């Protein structure tokens, strides 16, 4: 149980150098993709996305398990 807790709370300490490099490359590629998609989207699409993100934020805020941590 303690190892699982450590893995969930501080997962990066378990990463190998190879995994860290792959993770960093994947993260950069994902950011680049999102930048490109955003640049090609219409104002209406961006407005809808922001609305959906706000809805998701509210859903997470309303979760009982997160309220107890505040």
Chimera marker file (.cmm) of the C-alpha trace (Angstrom):
<marker_set name="trace">
<marker id="1" x="0.000" y="0.000" z="0.000" r="1" g="1" b="0" radius="0.5"/>
<marker id="2" x="2.798" y="2.497" z="0.768" r="1" g="1" b="0" radius="0.5"/>
<marker id="3" x="4.504" y="1.879" z="-2.564" r="1" g="1" b="0" radius="0.5"/>
<marker id="4" x="1.228" y="2.403" z="-4.394" r="1" g="1" b="0" radius="0.5"/>
<marker id="5" x="0.654" y="5.633" z="-2.478" r="1" g="1" b="0" radius="0.5"/>
<marker id="6" x="4.174" y="6.790" z="-3.348" r="1" g="1" b="0" radius="0.5"/>
<marker id="7" x="3.623" y="5.886" z="-6.988" r="1" g="1" b="0" radius="0.5"/>
<marker id="8" x="0.416" y="7.908" z="-7.118" r="1" g="1" b="0" radius="0.5"/>
<marker id="9" x="1.775" y="10.876" z="-5.178" r="1" g="1" b="0" radius="0.5"/>
<marker id="10" x="5.302" y="11.131" z="-6.585" r="1" g="1" b="0" radius="0.5"/>
<marker id="11" x="5.398" y="9.004" z="-9.721" r="1" g="1" b="0" radius="0.5"/>
<marker id="12" x="8.355" y="10.803" z="-11.266" r="1" g="1" b="0" radius="0.5"/>
<marker id="13" x="10.744" y="9.312" z="-8.725" r="1" g="1" b="0" radius="0.5"/>
<marker id="14" x="10.101" y="5.916" z="-10.339" r="1" g="1" b="0" radius="0.5"/>
<marker id="15" x="10.818" y="7.064" z="-13.892" r="1" g="1" b="0" radius="0.5"/>
<marker id="16" x="13.911" y="5.821" z="-15.695" r="1" g="1" b="0" radius="0.5"/>
<marker id="17" x="15.980" y="8.354" z="-17.678" r="1" g="1" b="0" radius="0.5"/>
<marker id="18" x="14.661" y="6.793" z="-20.901" r="1" g="1" b="0" radius="0.5"/>
<marker id="19" x="11.058" y="7.104" z="-19.761" r="1" g="1" b="0" radius="0.5"/>
<marker id="20" x="11.595" y="10.709" z="-18.657" r="1" g="1" b="0" radius="0.5"/>
<marker id="21" x="13.015" y="11.566" z="-22.095" r="1" g="1" b="0" radius="0.5"/>
<marker id="22" x="10.105" y="9.860" z="-23.874" r="1" g="1" b="0" radius="0.5"/>
<marker id="23" x="7.610" y="11.594" z="-21.570" r="1" g="1" b="0" radius="0.5"/>
<marker id="24" x="9.167" y="15.002" z="-22.252" r="1" g="1" b="0" radius="0.5"/>
<marker id="25" x="9.094" y="14.414" z="-26.016" r="1" g="1" b="0" radius="0.5"/>
<marker id="26" x="5.481" y="13.259" z="-25.907" r="1" g="1" b="0" radius="0.5"/>
<marker id="27" x="4.488" y="16.256" z="-23.798" r="1" g="1" b="0" radius="0.5"/>
<marker id="28" x="6.120" y="18.659" z="-26.274" r="1" g="1" b="0" radius="0.5"/>
<marker id="29" x="4.407" y="16.937" z="-29.210" r="1" g="1" b="0" radius="0.5"/>
<marker id="30" x="1.018" y="17.122" z="-27.480" r="1" g="1" b="0" radius="0.5"/>
<marker id="31" x="1.453" y="20.824" z="-26.726" r="1" g="1" b="0" radius="0.5"/>
<marker id="32" x="2.445" y="21.495" z="-30.323" r="1" g="1" b="0" radius="0.5"/>
<marker id="33" x="-0.598" y="19.596" z="-31.570" r="1" g="1" b="0" radius="0.5"/>
<marker id="34" x="-2.939" y="21.556" z="-29.292" r="1" g="1" b="0" radius="0.5"/>
<marker id="35" x="-1.409" y="24.849" z="-30.414" r="1" g="1" b="0" radius="0.5"/>
<marker id="36" x="-1.937" y="23.880" z="-34.065" r="1" g="1" b="0" radius="0.5"/>
<marker id="37" x="-5.515" y="22.733" z="-33.473" r="1" g="1" b="0" radius="0.5"/>
<marker id="38" x="-6.331" y="25.931" z="-31.590" r="1" g="1" b="0" radius="0.5"/>
<marker id="39" x="-4.842" y="28.056" z="-34.366" r="1" g="1" b="0" radius="0.5"/>
<marker id="40" x="-7.012" y="26.291" z="-36.944" r="1" g="1" b="0" radius="0.5"/>
<marker id="41" x="-10.238" y="26.397" z="-34.926" r="1" g="1" b="0" radius="0.5"/>
<marker id="42" x="-13.035" y="28.882" z="-35.427" r="1" g="1" b="0" radius="0.5"/>
<marker id="43" x="-14.092" y="31.371" z="-32.745" r="1" g="1" b="0" radius="0.5"/>
<marker id="44" x="-17.270" y="29.330" z="-32.260" r="1" g="1" b="0" radius="0.5"/>
<marker id="45" x="-15.267" y="26.159" z="-31.684" r="1" g="1" b="0" radius="0.5"/>
<marker id="46" x="-13.045" y="27.890" z="-29.142" r="1" g="1" b="0" radius="0.5"/>
<marker id="47" x="-16.082" y="29.304" z="-27.331" r="1" g="1" b="0" radius="0.5"/>
<marker id="48" x="-17.656" y="25.846" z="-27.173" r="1" g="1" b="0" radius="0.5"/>
<marker id="49" x="-14.412" y="24.351" z="-25.885" r="1" g="1" b="0" radius="0.5"/>
<marker id="50" x="-14.130" y="26.963" z="-23.132" r="1" g="1" b="0" radius="0.5"/>
<marker id="51" x="-17.731" y="26.280" z="-22.140" r="1" g="1" b="0" radius="0.5"/>
<marker id="52" x="-17.106" y="22.544" z="-21.926" r="1" g="1" b="0" radius="0.5"/>
<marker id="53" x="-13.937" y="23.112" z="-19.890" r="1" g="1" b="0" radius="0.5"/>
<marker id="54" x="-15.911" y="25.303" z="-17.475" r="1" g="1" b="0" radius="0.5"/>
<marker id="55" x="-18.529" y="22.542" z="-17.157" r="1" g="1" b="0" radius="0.5"/>
<marker id="56" x="-15.834" y="19.968" z="-16.424" r="1" g="1" b="0" radius="0.5"/>
<marker id="57" x="-14.222" y="22.253" z="-13.850" r="1" g="1" b="0" radius="0.5"/>
<marker id="58" x="-17.581" y="22.555" z="-12.088" r="1" g="1" b="0" radius="0.5"/>
<marker id="59" x="-18.047" y="18.774" z="-12.200" r="1" g="1" b="0" radius="0.5"/>
<marker id="60" x="-14.679" y="18.265" z="-10.509" r="1" g="1" b="0" radius="0.5"/>
<marker id="61" x="-15.352" y="21.004" z="-7.971" r="1" g="1" b="0" radius="0.5"/>
<marker id="62" x="-18.648" y="19.326" z="-7.077" r="1" g="1" b="0" radius="0.5"/>
<marker id="63" x="-17.051" y="15.940" z="-6.356" r="1" g="1" b="0" radius="0.5"/>
<marker id="64" x="-17.430" y="15.028" z="-2.700" r="1" g="1" b="0" radius="0.5"/>
<marker id="65" x="-13.995" y="13.400" z="-2.572" r="1" g="1" b="0" radius="0.5"/>
<marker id="66" x="-12.358" y="16.675" z="-3.573" r="1" g="1" b="0" radius="0.5"/>
<marker id="67" x="-14.458" y="18.810" z="-1.245" r="1" g="1" b="0" radius="0.5"/>
<marker id="68" x="-13.036" y="17.008" z="1.776" r="1" g="1" b="0" radius="0.5"/>
<marker id="69" x="-9.498" y="18.023" z="0.753" r="1" g="1" b="0" radius="0.5"/>
<marker id="70" x="-10.233" y="21.741" z="0.599" r="1" g="1" b="0" radius="0.5"/>
<link id1="1" id2="2" r="1" g="1" b="0" radius="0.2"/>
<link id1="2" id2="3" r="1" g="1" b="0" radius="0.2"/>
<link id1="3" id2="4" r="1" g="1" b="0" radius="0.2"/>
<link id1="4" id2="5" r="1" g="1" b="0" radius="0.2"/>
<link id1="5" id2="6" r="1" g="1" b="0" radius="0.2"/>
<link id1="6" id2="7" r="1" g="1" b="0" radius="0.2"/>
<link id1="7" id2="8" r="1" g="1" b="0" radius="0.2"/>
<link id1="8" id2="9" r="1" g="1" b="0" radius="0.2"/>
<link id1="9" id2="10" r="1" g="1" b="0" radius="0.2"/>
<link id1="10" id2="11" r="1" g="1" b="0" radius="0.2"/>
<link id1="11" id2="12" r="1" g="1" b="0" radius="0.2"/>
<link id1="12" id2="13" r="1" g="1" b="0" radius="0.2"/>
<link id1="13" id2="14" r="1" g="1" b="0" radius="0.2"/>
<link id1="14" id2="15" r="1" g="1" b="0" radius="0.2"/>
<link id1="15" id2="16" r="1" g="1" b="0" radius="0.2"/>
<link id1="16" id2="17" r="1" g="1" b="0" radius="0.2"/>
<link id1="17" id2="18" r="1" g="1" b="0" radius="0.2"/>
<link id1="18" id2="19" r="1" g="1" b="0" radius="0.2"/>
<link id1="19" id2="20" r="1" g="1" b="0" radius="0.2"/>
<link id1="20" id2="21" r="1" g="1" b="0" radius="0.2"/>
<link id1="21" id2="22" r="1" g="1" b="0" radius="0.2"/>
<link id1="22" id2="23" r="1" g="1" b="0" radius="0.2"/>
<link id1="23" id2="24" r="1" g="1" b="0" radius="0.2"/>
<link id1="24" id2="25" r="1" g="1" b="0" radius="0.2"/>
<link id1="25" id2="26" r="1" g="1" b="0" radius="0.2"/>
<link id1="26" id2="27" r="1" g="1" b="0" radius="0.2"/>
<link id1="27" id2="28" r="1" g="1" b="0" radius="0.2"/>
<link id1="28" id2="29" r="1" g="1" b="0" radius="0.2"/>
<link id1="29" id2="30" r="1" g="1" b="0" radius="0.2"/>
<link id1="30" id2="31" r="1" g="1" b="0" radius="0.2"/>
<link id1="31" id2="32" r="1" g="1" b="0" radius="0.2"/>
<link id1="32" id2="33" r="1" g="1" b="0" radius="0.2"/>
<link id1="33" id2="34" r="1" g="1" b="0" radius="0.2"/>
<link id1="34" id2="35" r="1" g="1" b="0" radius="0.2"/>
<link id1="35" id2="36" r="1" g="1" b="0" radius="0.2"/>
<link id1="36" id2="37" r="1" g="1" b="0" radius="0.2"/>
<link id1="37" id2="38" r="1" g="1" b="0" radius="0.2"/>
<link id1="38" id2="39" r="1" g="1" b="0" radius="0.2"/>
<link id1="39" id2="40" r="1" g="1" b="0" radius="0.2"/>
<link id1="40" id2="41" r="1" g="1" b="0" radius="0.2"/>
<link id1="41" id2="42" r="1" g="1" b="0" radius="0.2"/>
<link id1="42" id2="43" r="1" g="1" b="0" radius="0.2"/>
<link id1="43" id2="44" r="1" g="1" b="0" radius="0.2"/>
<link id1="44" id2="45" r="1" g="1" b="0" radius="0.2"/>
<link id1="45" id2="46" r="1" g="1" b="0" radius="0.2"/>
<link id1="46" id2="47" r="1" g="1" b="0" radius="0.2"/>
<link id1="47" id2="48" r="1" g="1" b="0" radius="0.2"/>
<link id1="48" id2="49" r="1" g="1" b="0" radius="0.2"/>
<link id1="49" id2="50" r="1" g="1" b="0" radius="0.2"/>
<link id1="50" id2="51" r="1" g="1" b="0" radius="0.2"/>
<link id1="51" id2="52" r="1" g="1" b="0" radius="0.2"/>
<link id1="52" id2="53" r="1" g="1" b="0" radius="0.2"/>
<link id1="53" id2="54" r="1" g="1" b="0" radius="0.2"/>
<link id1="54" id2="55" r="1" g="1" b="0" radius="0.2"/>
<link id1="55" id2="56" r="1" g="1" b="0" radius="0.2"/>
<link id1="56" id2="57" r="1" g="1" b="0" radius="0.2"/>
<link id1="57" id2="58" r="1" g="1" b="0" radius="0.2"/>
<link id1="58" id2="59" r="1" g="1" b="0" radius="0.2"/>
<link id1="59" id2="60" r="1" g="1" b="0" radius="0.2"/>
<link id1="60" id2="61" r="1" g="1" b="0" radius="0.2"/>
<link id1="61" id2="62" r="1" g="1" b="0" radius="0.2"/>
<link id1="62" id2="63" r="1" g="1" b="0" radius="0.2"/>
<link id1="63" id2="64" r="1" g="1" b="0" radius="0.2"/>
<link id1="64" id2="65" r="1" g="1" b="0" radius="0.2"/>
<link id1="65" id2="66" r="1" g="1" b="0" radius="0.2"/>
<link id1="66" id2="67" r="1" g="1" b="0" radius="0.2"/>
<link id1="67" id2="68" r="1" g="1" b="0" radius="0.2"/>
<link id1="68" id2="69" r="1" g="1" b="0" radius="0.2"/>
<link id1="69" id2="70" r="1" g="1" b="0" radius="0.2"/>
</marker_set>
